[in-house]
Amino acid sequence: MNVLALPSFQLALLLLAAAYGVASIACFIAYAIDKSAAIGRRRRIPERTLLLMGLAFGWPGGWLAQRWLRHKSIKTSFLVKFWLTAALNLLAAGGLLACF
C-alpha cells in the first residue's frame, strides 16, 4: 500500500494513530521506569516529564500504566493535571484533523 497515495484526511488519521501508538508505548515505559525507581528509592522521573509525554500523544499509555502498574493513580493533584493534558491533546488532535 502506498501511503502517500491516500487522501489527505486518511493520511492524517494514519499519522495521528502512529503518533499515539509510539508515544503511548514510550509513556508507558516511562511510567514503568518511574515505578521501579520509586520502589528502589532511586532517582525518579519528574511528574512534569510524565505529563509532557502524555500531552505529546502519550496519554493513553500513561492511562494504561496507571491502571496496570497502579502507579500515579491515587495522587489527585497529578490526576487532575493528567486529565487536563489529555483533554488538551484531544482538542489539539481534533483541531489538526479539522484542517483536513
OpenMM code with the backbone's topology and positions (N, CA, C; nanometers):
from openmm import Vec3, app, unit

residues = "MET ASN VAL LEU ALA LEU PRO SER PHE GLN LEU ALA LEU LEU LEU LEU ALA ALA ALA TYR GLY VAL ALA SER ILE ALA CYS PHE ILE ALA TYR ALA ILE ASP LYS SER ALA ALA ILE GLY ARG ARG ARG ARG ILE PRO GLU ARG THR LEU LEU LEU MET GLY LEU ALA PHE GLY TRP PRO GLY GLY TRP LEU ALA GLN ARG TRP LEU ARG HIS LYS SER ILE LYS THR SER PHE LEU VAL LYS PHE TRP LEU THR ALA ALA LEU ASN LEU LEU ALA ALA GLY GLY LEU LEU ALA CYS PHE".split()
positions = [
    Vec3(0.0845, -0.1171, 0.0000),
    Vec3(0.0000, 0.0000, 0.0000),
    Vec3(0.0895, 0.1240, 0.0000),
    Vec3(0.0654, 0.2124, -0.0912),
    Vec3(0.1396, 0.3373, -0.0997),
    Vec3(0.0702, 0.4402, -0.0112),
    Vec3(0.1313, 0.4703, 0.1026),
    Vec3(0.0682, 0.5601, 0.1994),
    Vec3(0.0518, 0.7002, 0.1437),
    Vec3(0.1430, 0.7427, 0.0604),
    Vec3(0.1359, 0.8777, 0.0059),
    Vec3(0.0212, 0.8947, -0.0929),
    Vec3(-0.0330, 0.7824, -0.1429),
    Vec3(-0.1443, 0.7898, -0.2370),
    Vec3(-0.2790, 0.8025, -0.1652),
    Vec3(-0.2785, 0.7922, -0.0335),
    Vec3(-0.4031, 0.8044, 0.0422),
    Vec3(-0.4542, 0.9480, 0.0382),
    Vec3(-0.5861, 0.9656, 0.0473),
    Vec3(-0.6395, 1.1019, 0.0606),
    Vec3(-0.5825, 1.1669, 0.1872),
    Vec3(-0.5727, 1.2980, 0.1872),
    Vec3(-0.5044, 1.3688, 0.2959),
    Vec3(-0.5649, 1.3402, 0.4337),
    Vec3(-0.6973, 1.3287, 0.4438),
    Vec3(-0.7586, 1.3015, 0.5739),
    Vec3(-0.7193, 1.1633, 0.6249),
    Vec3(-0.7205, 1.0643, 0.5352),
    Vec3(-0.6818, 0.9291, 0.5759),
    Vec3(-0.5347, 0.9241, 0.6155),
    Vec3(-0.4513, 0.9956, 0.5430),
    Vec3(-0.3094, 1.0015, 0.5767),
    Vec3(-0.2904, 1.0677, 0.7130),
    Vec3(-0.3644, 1.1749, 0.7376),
    Vec3(-0.3569, 1.2429, 0.8676),
    Vec3(-0.4001, 1.1492, 0.9803),
    Vec3(-0.5067, 1.0733, 0.9581),
    Vec3(-0.5519, 0.9764, 1.0585),
    Vec3(-0.4463, 0.8702, 1.0847),
    Vec3(-0.3850, 0.8215, 0.9786),
    Vec3(-0.2807, 0.7198, 0.9916),
    Vec3(-0.1613, 0.7736, 1.0700),
    Vec3(-0.1187, 0.8941, 1.0376),
    Vec3(-0.0057, 0.9553, 1.1085),
    Vec3(-0.0405, 0.9830, 1.2548),
    Vec3(-0.1627, 1.0259, 1.2793),
    Vec3(-0.2067, 1.0518, 1.4158),
    Vec3(-0.2108, 0.9219, 1.4972),
    Vec3(-0.2617, 0.8161, 1.4362),
    Vec3(-0.2653, 0.6862, 1.5040),
    Vec3(-0.1240, 0.6375, 1.5350),
    Vec3(-0.0326, 0.6566, 1.4410),
    Vec3(0.1071, 0.6173, 1.4639),
    Vec3(0.1682, 0.6991, 1.5771),
    Vec3(0.1392, 0.8285, 1.5794),
    Vec3(0.1913, 0.9149, 1.6863),
    Vec3(0.1389, 0.8696, 1.8221),
    Vec3(0.0088, 0.8404, 1.8295),
    Vec3(-0.0480, 0.7925, 1.9557),
    Vec3(0.0149, 0.6591, 1.9965),
    Vec3(0.0335, 0.5697, 1.9008),
    Vec3(0.0907, 0.4387, 1.9323),
    Vec3(0.2325, 0.4480, 1.9858),
    Vec3(0.3186, 0.5181, 1.9130),
    Vec3(0.4594, 0.5297, 1.9531),
    Vec3(0.4716, 0.6054, 2.0855),
    Vec3(0.4022, 0.7180, 2.0972),
    Vec3(0.4113, 0.7990, 2.2189),
    Vec3(0.3523, 0.7257, 2.3397),
    Vec3(0.2476, 0.6482, 2.3178),
    Vec3(0.1865, 0.5739, 2.4280),
    Vec3(0.2796, 0.4657, 2.4806),
    Vec3(0.3482, 0.3981, 2.3905),
    Vec3(0.4454, 0.2966, 2.4333),
    Vec3(0.5573, 0.3622, 2.5136),
    Vec3(0.6086, 0.4744, 2.4632),
    Vec3(0.7156, 0.5460, 2.5337),
    Vec3(0.6679, 0.5934, 2.6712),
    Vec3(0.5462, 0.6439, 2.6781),
    Vec3(0.4921, 0.6941, 2.8045),
    Vec3(0.4712, 0.5793, 2.9036),
    Vec3(0.4209, 0.4672, 2.8561),
    Vec3(0.4017, 0.3501, 2.9422),
    Vec3(0.5354, 0.3060, 3.0001),
    Vec3(0.6378, 0.3015, 2.9157),
    Vec3(0.7715, 0.2621, 2.9614),
    Vec3(0.8241, 0.3613, 3.0654),
    Vec3(0.8009, 0.4901, 3.0430),
    Vec3(0.8455, 0.5918, 3.1392),
    Vec3(0.7775, 0.5715, 3.2748),
    Vec3(0.6478, 0.5423, 3.2745),
    Vec3(0.5773, 0.5151, 3.3998),
    Vec3(0.6360, 0.3914, 3.4676),
    Vec3(0.6659, 0.2875, 3.3898),
    Vec3(0.7223, 0.1646, 3.4462),
    Vec3(0.8595, 0.1915, 3.5083),
    Vec3(0.9414, 0.2705, 3.4400),
    Vec3(1.0731, 0.3062, 3.4938),
    Vec3(1.0566, 0.3864, 3.6223),
    Vec3(0.9624, 0.4804, 3.6229),
    Vec3(0.9396, 0.5624, 3.7415),
    Vec3(0.8889, 0.4779, 3.8580),
    Vec3(0.8007, 0.3834, 3.8299),
    Vec3(0.7502, 0.2948, 3.9359),
    Vec3(0.8645, 0.2130, 3.9941),
    Vec3(0.9493, 0.1593, 3.9080),
    Vec3(1.0643, 0.0816, 3.9535),
    Vec3(1.1582, 0.1675, 4.0379),
    Vec3(1.1802, 0.2910, 3.9947),
    Vec3(1.2662, 0.3827, 4.0699),
    Vec3(1.2046, 0.4155, 4.2059),
    Vec3(1.0739, 0.4301, 4.2103),
    Vec3(1.0062, 0.4601, 4.3370),
    Vec3(1.0219, 0.3440, 4.4348),
    Vec3(1.0066, 0.2233, 4.3841),
    Vec3(1.0196, 0.1050, 4.4694),
    Vec3(1.1637, 0.0913, 4.5193),
    Vec3(1.2592, 0.1148, 4.4290),
    Vec3(1.4003, 0.1005, 4.4641),
    Vec3(1.4614, 0.2242, 4.5272),
    Vec3(1.3783, 0.3257, 4.5518),
    Vec3(1.4247, 0.4519, 4.6113),
    Vec3(1.5400, 0.5137, 4.5323),
    Vec3(1.5255, 0.5096, 4.4002),
    Vec3(1.6236, 0.5716, 4.3109),
    Vec3(1.5657, 0.7011, 4.2558),
    Vec3(1.6468, 0.7681, 4.1777),
    Vec3(1.6040, 0.8947, 4.1179),
    Vec3(1.4820, 0.8714, 4.0291),
    Vec3(1.3809, 0.9565, 4.0461),
    Vec3(1.2536, 0.9409, 3.9772),
    Vec3(1.2465, 1.0260, 3.8516),
    Vec3(1.1512, 0.9928, 3.7663),
    Vec3(1.1191, 1.0761, 3.6505),
    Vec3(1.0257, 1.1859, 3.7014),
    Vec3(1.0579, 1.3128, 3.6755),
    Vec3(0.9712, 1.4207, 3.7252),
    Vec3(0.8285, 1.4089, 3.6705),
    Vec3(0.7316, 1.4448, 3.7543),
    Vec3(0.5915, 1.4413, 3.7109),
    Vec3(0.5716, 1.5263, 3.5863),
    Vec3(0.6410, 1.6380, 3.5807),
    Vec3(0.6280, 1.7264, 3.4645),
    Vec3(0.6630, 1.6518, 3.3355),
    Vec3(0.7667, 1.5690, 3.3404),
    Vec3(0.8074, 1.4914, 3.2226),
    Vec3(0.6975, 1.3934, 3.1830),
    Vec3(0.6412, 1.3234, 3.2808),
    Vec3(0.5332, 1.2289, 3.2519),
    Vec3(0.4125, 1.3011, 3.1916),
    Vec3(0.3818, 1.4183, 3.2456),
    Vec3(0.2681, 1.4951, 3.1935),
    Vec3(0.2946, 1.5463, 3.0521),
    Vec3(0.4171, 1.5916, 3.0259),
    Vec3(0.4504, 1.6388, 2.8908),
    Vec3(0.4475, 1.5244, 2.7902),
    Vec3(0.4914, 1.4057, 2.8328),
    Vec3(0.4829, 1.2891, 2.7440),
    Vec3(0.3370, 1.2571, 2.7128),
    Vec3(0.2517, 1.2701, 2.8130),
    Vec3(0.1087, 1.2478, 2.7917),
    Vec3(0.0489, 1.3501, 2.6975),
    Vec3(0.0896, 1.4748, 2.7148),
    Vec3(0.0409, 1.5819, 2.6276),
    Vec3(0.0832, 1.5581, 2.4831),
    Vec3(0.2024, 1.5014, 2.4654),
    Vec3(0.2563, 1.4757, 2.3313),
    Vec3(0.2111, 1.3383, 2.2809),
    Vec3(0.0818, 1.3131, 2.2879),
    Vec3(0.0155, 1.1936, 2.2339),
    Vec3(0.0342, 1.0668, 2.3163),
    Vec3(0.1012, 1.0736, 2.4315),
    Vec3(0.1278, 0.9528, 2.5087),
    Vec3(0.0292, 0.9229, 2.6197),
    Vec3(-0.0730, 1.0067, 2.6359),
    Vec3(-0.1633, 0.9878, 2.7494),
    Vec3(-0.2347, 0.8519, 2.7525),
    Vec3(-0.2686, 0.7892, 2.6376),
    Vec3(-0.3302, 0.6561, 2.6506),
    Vec3(-0.2363, 0.5552, 2.7179),
    Vec3(-0.1079, 0.5623, 2.6860),
    Vec3(-0.0105, 0.4742, 2.7511),
    Vec3(0.0052, 0.5075, 2.8980),
    Vec3(-0.0003, 0.6363, 2.9306),
    Vec3(0.0051, 0.6770, 3.0706),
    Vec3(-0.1153, 0.6265, 3.1479),
    Vec3(-0.2316, 0.6346, 3.0852),
    Vec3(-0.3535, 0.5865, 3.1498),
    Vec3(-0.3468, 0.4352, 3.1735),
    Vec3(-0.2994, 0.3615, 3.0718),
    Vec3(-0.2849, 0.2163, 3.0891),
    Vec3(-0.1856, 0.1841, 3.1997),
    Vec3(-0.0756, 0.2580, 3.2053),
    Vec3(0.0243, 0.2351, 3.3099),
    Vec3(-0.0350, 0.2629, 3.4480),
    Vec3(-0.1163, 0.3660, 3.4587),
    Vec3(-0.1802, 0.3956, 3.5871),
    Vec3(-0.2670, 0.2786, 3.6316),
    Vec3(-0.3361, 0.2183, 3.5381),
    Vec3(-0.4257, 0.1069, 3.5710),
    Vec3(-0.3479, -0.0231, 3.5951),
    Vec3(-0.2626, -0.0609, 3.5015),
    Vec3(-0.1950, -0.1904, 3.5087),
    Vec3(-0.0829, -0.1940, 3.6121),
    Vec3(-0.0095, -0.0839, 3.6234),
    Vec3(0.1039, -0.0808, 3.7154),
    Vec3(0.0662, -0.0219, 3.8513),
    Vec3(-0.0545, 0.0313, 3.8602),
    Vec3(-0.1008, 0.1003, 3.9811),
    Vec3(0.0006, 0.2072, 4.0225),
    Vec3(0.0336, 0.2902, 3.9271),
    Vec3(0.1322, 0.3959, 3.9513),
    Vec3(0.0723, 0.5305, 3.9129),
    Vec3(0.0880, 0.6272, 4.0006),
    Vec3(0.0352, 0.7628, 3.9794),
    Vec3(-0.1171, 0.7601, 3.9646),
    Vec3(-0.1817, 0.6681, 4.0337),
    Vec3(-0.3263, 0.6524, 4.0162),
    Vec3(-0.4072, 0.7025, 4.1353),
    Vec3(-0.3401, 0.7546, 4.2381),
    Vec3(-0.4117, 0.7995, 4.3576),
    Vec3(-0.3946, 0.9490, 4.3823),
    Vec3(-0.2777, 1.0008, 4.3542),
    Vec3(-0.2471, 1.1413, 4.3843),
    Vec3(-0.3367, 1.2337, 4.3006),
    Vec3(-0.4318, 1.2964, 4.3677),
    Vec3(-0.5335, 1.3769, 4.2998),
    Vec3(-0.4740, 1.4908, 4.2186),
    Vec3(-0.3739, 1.5597, 4.2735),
    Vec3(-0.3165, 1.6739, 4.2010),
    Vec3(-0.2541, 1.6291, 4.0687),
    Vec3(-0.1917, 1.5118, 4.0685),
    Vec3(-0.1349, 1.4603, 3.9440),
    Vec3(-0.2453, 1.4204, 3.8472),
    Vec3(-0.3480, 1.3532, 3.8970),
    Vec3(-0.4567, 1.3068, 3.8099),
    Vec3(-0.5304, 1.4224, 3.7437),
    Vec3(-0.5504, 1.5305, 3.8166),
    Vec3(-0.6164, 1.6478, 3.7581),
    Vec3(-0.5321, 1.7013, 3.6427),
    Vec3(-0.4018, 1.7140, 3.6657),
    Vec3(-0.3121, 1.7621, 3.5598),
    Vec3(-0.3074, 1.6633, 3.4435),
    Vec3(-0.3070, 1.5338, 3.4765),
    Vec3(-0.3026, 1.4309, 3.3719),
    Vec3(-0.4234, 1.4430, 3.2791),
    Vec3(-0.5439, 1.4505, 3.3377),
    Vec3(-0.6645, 1.4567, 3.2546),
    Vec3(-0.6767, 1.5896, 3.1811),
    Vec3(-0.6213, 1.6948, 3.2387),
    Vec3(-0.6186, 1.8234, 3.1693),
    Vec3(-0.5291, 1.8147, 3.0457),
    Vec3(-0.4117, 1.7521, 3.0600),
    Vec3(-0.3230, 1.7380, 2.9439),
    Vec3(-0.3843, 1.6450, 2.8396),
    Vec3(-0.4554, 1.5411, 2.8842),
    Vec3(-0.5223, 1.4516, 2.7889),
    Vec3(-0.6290, 1.5279, 2.7106),
    Vec3(-0.7057, 1.6106, 2.7806),
    Vec3(-0.8095, 1.6902, 2.7136),
    Vec3(-0.7477, 1.7888, 2.6152),
    Vec3(-0.6387, 1.8534, 2.6554),
    Vec3(-0.5698, 1.9464, 2.5646),
    Vec3(-0.5183, 1.8736, 2.4410),
    Vec3(-0.4650, 1.7538, 2.4618),
    Vec3(-0.4164, 1.6756, 2.3489),
    Vec3(-0.5300, 1.6407, 2.2537),
    Vec3(-0.6428, 1.5983, 2.3078),
    Vec3(-0.7565, 1.5626, 2.2229),
    Vec3(-0.8095, 1.6835, 2.1467),
    Vec3(-0.8116, 1.7979, 2.2118),
    Vec3(-0.8532, 1.9207, 2.1425),
    Vec3(-0.7570, 1.9540, 2.0286),
    Vec3(-0.6277, 1.9406, 2.0547),
    Vec3(-0.5280, 1.9686, 1.9508),
    Vec3(-0.5394, 1.8689, 1.8361),
    Vec3(-0.5574, 1.7410, 1.8691),
    Vec3(-0.5715, 1.6391, 1.7645),
    Vec3(-0.6968, 1.6651, 1.6816),
    Vec3(-0.8057, 1.7004, 1.7482),
    Vec3(-0.9284, 1.7341, 1.6761),
    Vec3(-0.9095, 1.8554, 1.5868),
    Vec3(-0.8368, 1.9541, 1.6371),
    Vec3(-0.8072, 2.0727, 1.5566),
    Vec3(-0.7235, 2.0403, 1.4346),
    Vec3(-0.6265, 1.9515, 1.4536),
    Vec3(-0.5441, 1.9094, 1.3395),
    Vec3(-0.6292, 1.8401, 1.2334),
    Vec3(-0.7146, 1.7492, 1.2789),
    Vec3(-0.7985, 1.6758, 1.1835),
    Vec3(-0.9006, 1.7666, 1.1158),
    Vec3(-0.9440, 1.8700, 1.1860),
    Vec3(-1.0408, 1.9633, 1.1277),
    Vec3(-0.9810, 2.0401, 1.0101),
    Vec3(-0.8497, 2.0476, 1.0054),
    Vec3(-0.7826, 2.1173, 0.8944),
    Vec3(-0.7919, 2.0388, 0.7637),
    Vec3(-0.8269, 1.9107, 0.7720),
    Vec3(-0.8315, 1.8279, 0.6516),
    Vec3(-0.9733, 1.8155, 0.6091),
] * unit.nanometer
topology = app.Topology()
chain = topology.addChain("A")
for resn in residues:
    res = topology.addResidue(resn, chain)
    for name in ("N", "CA", "C"):
        topology.addAtom(name, app.Element.getBySymbol(name[0]), res)
